[in-house]
Amino acid sequence: GGGGGGGGGGGGPSVRSTGQMGDVMRESTLIAHTFARSYLHELEPDNSFLERAALHMHVPEGATPKDGPSAGITMVTSLLSLAMGRPPRPELAMTGELTLTGRVLPIGGVKEKLIAARRAGVTHVVFPKANERDVAELPENLRTGMSVFYAGHYEDVYRIAFEGDAEPDGEQSSGK
């Protein structure tokens, strides 16, 4: 039921965010929710989960300060996973901020984020395409054994997370 798309205010779905979030990240949450809704509509037009669900996004305290926005693609991926009832590929970490049109924006702290992923035992990492040079400039021992993917648009992230057929852009494996 209900009429067609339309932006603007009004009732409908809601997102609450708590935890270690500044205003920048709260804004990022709203953008992620808006983008996830439109992307889900393209994927599964009959899936209205994100249209009606009251969601609560919590960012627990972590070692990395959440000052700059860099969780947009992660939030969209988690929302889509929830709405579709499909888990993303295991051992996957991602970082990147998103525009309302789905463009993946560069982030800071590439080295720290790759170290954190290694420490967590993650082997597949998605970075913004615009950070490709930052990753390439890291010492080889940090990249060894990591499959690095680059995303310019959320579609790239989706393919890597849910379709699993994406080839890493920066496979740095040690004899595997």
ABEGO torsion letter per residue (X at the ends): XEBBBEBEBEBEBBBBBBEBBBAAAAAAAAAAAAAAAAAAAAABAABAAAAABBBBBBBBBBABBBABBAAAAAAAAAAAAAAAGBBBBBGBBBBEBBBAAGBBBBBBGAAAAAAAAAAAGBABBBBBAAAAAAAAABBAAAABGBBBBBBABAAAAAAAAAAGABBBABBBBBGX
